[in-house]
Amino acid sequence: MATEMTAFVIESYGDPDVFERTTREVPEPAADELRVDVAASSLNPVDYKIRQGEIPDFTPEFPATLHCDVSGIVDAVGEDVEQFEPGDEVYGMPGGAGRQGALADYVVGHAGTFARAPESIPLEDAASLPVVALTAWELLTDKATVGIDDDLLVYGASGGVGHIGVQLGRWFGADVTATGSTEEKRDFAEKLGADHTVDYTATDVEAYVEEYADGDGFDVVFDPVGDDHLQTAFEAVRPFGAVVTTESSSTQDISALHANSLELGVVLVILPVLLGDRQARIGEELADIASLVDDGVVVPHVDERFAFEDVADAHRLGEAGDFRGKILLVNE
Ligand SMILES: NC(=O)c1ccc[n+]([C@@H]2O[C@H](COP(=O)([O-])OP(=O)(O)OC[C@H]3O[C@@H](n4cnc5c(N)ncnc54)[C@H](OP(=O)(O)O)[C@@H]3O)[C@@H](O)[C@H]2O)c1
């Protein structure tokens, strides 16, 4: 077994060219951890926000190996790990925030942050799922109840979280209205199963509430964007409805929560990794998500693939926002 591996790290914050190829020691798993031979990772906004220095509390120690999502083959298990063995194909969210991440030949992480990979898609593609699918799942199951024929509004529907949100909403039987800023993004949302699409850049909230939510308001508004979208969500939701979001660290007028007796649910999906606690919920949810993928309910859309050594190009594309679904990074 080699003692050294290739990793792509940042030594300081900066633009996408700050990534460096380096050699690190192959990490040893602790008693409750797995070591995974990395097949692929994917890009999430949290990865470039960490690289930019926007969320220093999430940054792994420098030199920092970034990226949260991973798929690969279990290479070694700690002495207390019973649910996995070497050779298992897994996917998970073991680090990349708070601890070293997946842009390397091997990653170690708490066994609870992994599950067996879906069998019906290539192992590499499974790395497109953890962060976005866990987030969409927690928004729509932990933070809201979405029932048959409920009116569900999905913002950012062509993005990573949104494209899974549309598919889950449809599976719950909701009437899904999806937003997209371009025709291409709206067409994509329709192909994912959205019943209606809205160009929110050219349509007032009252107009799409009137057209797709009987003028009363949506039962649930799914907001993976925050800021202006979160404020608009409070206008688009019906009295006693629910707004679920990934981003509430902005300043908002929350008087609508009181005026309309609303529920507000916020997800921080990486929290178990940051806390080093309650990791098992990640693995349990990923096991459910793998079943949904194998049943054809959830299909991850990989728009572009990059080799690890081209991580700077992947970050540039992600930050420009000119893609649909996910950007995959493959450990070639
Ligand atoms: N709290 C958590 O646990 C958690 C988990 C996952 C993601 N997130 C956050 O949720 C957000 C979405 O994640 P994602 O993976 O879906 O991202 P993504 O794949 O980049 O997609 C984001 C979508 O949001 C829309 N959008 C509207 N305004 C935007 C803006 N100012 N900047 C970027 N996108 C904008 C875009 O669609 P249109 O062009 O149609 O508007 C875009 O397709 C990110 O901020 C991410 O950090 C948080």
The ligand as an SDF file (V2000), in Angstrom:
LIG
                    3D

 48 52  0  0  0  0  0  0  0  0999 V2000
  -27.6140   25.2110    3.7280 N   0  0  0  0  0  0  0  0  0  0  0  0
  -27.2970   24.0860    3.0920 C   0  0  0  0  0  0  0  0  0  0  0  0
  -27.2270   23.0120    3.7010 O   0  0  0  0  0  0  0  0  0  0  0  0
  -27.0650   24.0920    1.6260 C   0  0  0  0  0  0  0  0  0  0  0  0
  -26.9730   22.9050    0.9300 C   0  0  0  0  0  0  0  0  0  0  0  0
  -26.8110   22.9370   -0.4530 C   0  0  0  0  0  0  0  0  0  0  0  0
  -26.7460   24.1610   -1.1080 C   0  0  0  0  0  0  0  0  0  0  0  0
  -26.8120   25.2940   -0.3730 N   0  0  0  0  0  0  0  0  0  0  0  0
  -26.7770   26.6050   -1.0100 C   0  0  0  0  0  0  0  0  0  0  0  0
  -27.9270   26.6720   -1.8570 O   0  0  0  0  0  0  0  0  0  0  0  0
  -27.6150   27.4280   -3.0030 C   0  0  0  0  0  0  0  0  0  0  0  0
  -27.9500   26.6050   -4.2430 C   0  0  0  0  0  0  0  0  0  0  0  0
  -27.1280   25.4680   -4.3250 O   0  0  0  0  0  0  0  0  0  0  0  0
  -27.0940   24.6450   -5.6830 P   0  0  0  0  0  0  0  0  0  0  0  0
  -26.1830   23.5010   -5.5110 O   0  0  0  0  0  0  0  0  0  0  0  0
  -28.4750   24.3770   -6.1470 O   0  0  0  0  0  0  0  0  0  0  0  0
  -26.4190   25.7540   -6.6400 O   0  0  0  0  0  0  0  0  0  0  0  0
  -26.3650   25.8330   -8.2160 P   0  0  0  0  0  0  0  0  0  0  0  0
  -26.3360   24.4550   -8.7730 O   0  0  0  0  0  0  0  0  0  0  0  0
  -25.2790   26.7700   -8.5280 O   0  0  0  0  0  0  0  0  0  0  0  0
  -27.7960   26.4550   -8.6430 O   0  0  0  0  0  0  0  0  0  0  0  0
  -28.2660   27.6250   -8.0860 C   0  0  0  0  0  0  0  0  0  0  0  0
  -29.4770   28.1150   -8.8930 C   0  0  0  0  0  0  0  0  0  0  0  0
  -29.9840   29.2040   -8.1860 O   0  0  0  0  0  0  0  0  0  0  0  0
  -30.3830   30.2320   -9.0650 C   0  0  0  0  0  0  0  0  0  0  0  0
  -29.8620   31.5260   -8.5940 N   0  0  0  0  0  0  0  0  0  0  0  0
  -30.5890   32.6260   -8.4190 C   0  0  0  0  0  0  0  0  0  0  0  0
  -29.8700   33.6270   -7.9600 N   0  0  0  0  0  0  0  0  0  0  0  0
  -28.6370   33.1740   -7.8500 C   0  0  0  0  0  0  0  0  0  0  0  0
  -27.4090   33.7610   -7.4160 C   0  0  0  0  0  0  0  0  0  0  0  0
  -27.3290   35.0430   -7.0410 N   0  0  0  0  0  0  0  0  0  0  0  0
  -26.2920   32.9930   -7.4400 N   0  0  0  0  0  0  0  0  0  0  0  0
  -26.3530   31.7070   -7.8140 C   0  0  0  0  0  0  0  0  0  0  0  0
  -27.4930   31.0790   -8.2160 N   0  0  0  0  0  0  0  0  0  0  0  0
  -28.6200   31.8240   -8.2350 C   0  0  0  0  0  0  0  0  0  0  0  0
  -29.8670   29.8800  -10.4370 C   0  0  0  0  0  0  0  0  0  0  0  0
  -31.0190   29.6020  -11.2390 O   0  0  0  0  0  0  0  0  0  0  0  0
  -31.7060   30.7570  -12.0740 P   0  0  0  0  0  0  0  0  0  0  0  0
  -30.6530   31.2560  -13.0350 O   0  0  0  0  0  0  0  0  0  0  0  0
  -32.8260   30.0890  -12.7140 O   0  0  0  0  0  0  0  0  0  0  0  0
  -32.0920   31.7960  -11.0620 O   0  0  0  0  0  0  0  0  0  0  0  0
  -29.0720   28.5960  -10.2550 C   0  0  0  0  0  0  0  0  0  0  0  0
  -29.3710   27.6230  -11.2220 O   0  0  0  0  0  0  0  0  0  0  0  0
  -26.1400   27.8170   -2.8720 C   0  0  0  0  0  0  0  0  0  0  0  0
  -26.0560   29.0910   -2.3170 O   0  0  0  0  0  0  0  0  0  0  0  0
  -25.5940   26.7980   -1.9080 C   0  0  0  0  0  0  0  0  0  0  0  0
  -24.4600   27.2470   -1.2050 O   0  0  0  0  0  0  0  0  0  0  0  0
  -26.9560   25.2960    0.9800 C   0  0  0  0  0  0  0  0  0  0  0  0
  1  2  1  0
  2  3  2  0
  2  4  1  0
  4  5  1  0
  4 48  2  0
  5  6  2  0
  6  7  1  0
  7  8  2  0
  8  9  1  0
  8 48  1  0
  9 10  1  0
  9 46  1  0
 10 11  1  0
 11 12  1  0
 11 44  1  0
 12 13  1  0
 13 14  1  0
 14 15  2  0
 14 16  1  0
 14 17  1  0
 17 18  1  0
 18 19  2  0
 18 20  1  0
 18 21  1  0
 21 22  1  0
 22 23  1  0
 23 24  1  0
 23 42  1  0
 24 25  1  0
 25 26  1  0
 25 36  1  0
 26 27  1  0
 26 35  1  0
 27 28  2  0
 28 29  1  0
 29 30  1  0
 29 35  2  0
 30 31  1  0
 30 32  2  0
 32 33  1  0
 33 34  2  0
 34 35  1  0
 36 37  1  0
 36 42  1  0
 37 38  1  0
 38 39  2  0
 38 40  1  0
 38 41  1  0
 42 43  1  0
 44 45  1  0
 44 46  1  0
 46 47  1  0
M  CHG  2   8   1  16  -1
M  END
$$$$
